[in-house]
Amino acid sequence: MASSSSSGANPLSGQPVPEKLTRNNFLLWKTQILPAIRGARMEGYITGAKQAPAAEIDAKEGDKVVKVTNPAYETWVAEDQQVLGYILALVSKEILTQVVNTETAAEAWRAITTMLSSQSRARALNTRLALCLWKTRGLGDLLNSSAGPKLAFGCTSVPVDLIL
């Protein structure tokens, strides 16, 4: 894979994502952001598959071996920071405060997915519960409940098999 920083341009710049990530749109946001990251061949930075090489390497100077900065490490840092910057630019302030201490794209991605995928699963379980209640209480009661408007307008945020 050619180095994306060799051209000096961020391969992720110019990849529009209509909405910033909030606590309520994780799956939609993830569906939009992953193709851009994969298309730039940078998914390994968020999955952790592309690990940082050693920061220093041994080099021979005359008769002695000295430590020098590893150019591959510098390239890795630059590319990782491009991905991290892309992710952070596409999150709301409320999410940004939760990932402010992350230093790599993988750390940010892990923090975001851990925090928000569990909320998405909880919404799916709430939808299942609402549908169970519908079976026992009736559609009118369900639509009058707090879950009613979301179900009526198809705003469930997780594609889940709702057959009970």
Secondary structure by P-SEA (a helix, b strand, c coil): cccccccccccccccccccccccccaaaaaaacaaaaaaacccccccccccccccbbbbbcccbbbbcccaaaaaaaaaaaaaaaaaaaaccaaaaaaacccccaaaaaaaaaaacaaaaaaaaaaaaaaaaaaacccaaaaaaccaaaaaaaccccccccccc
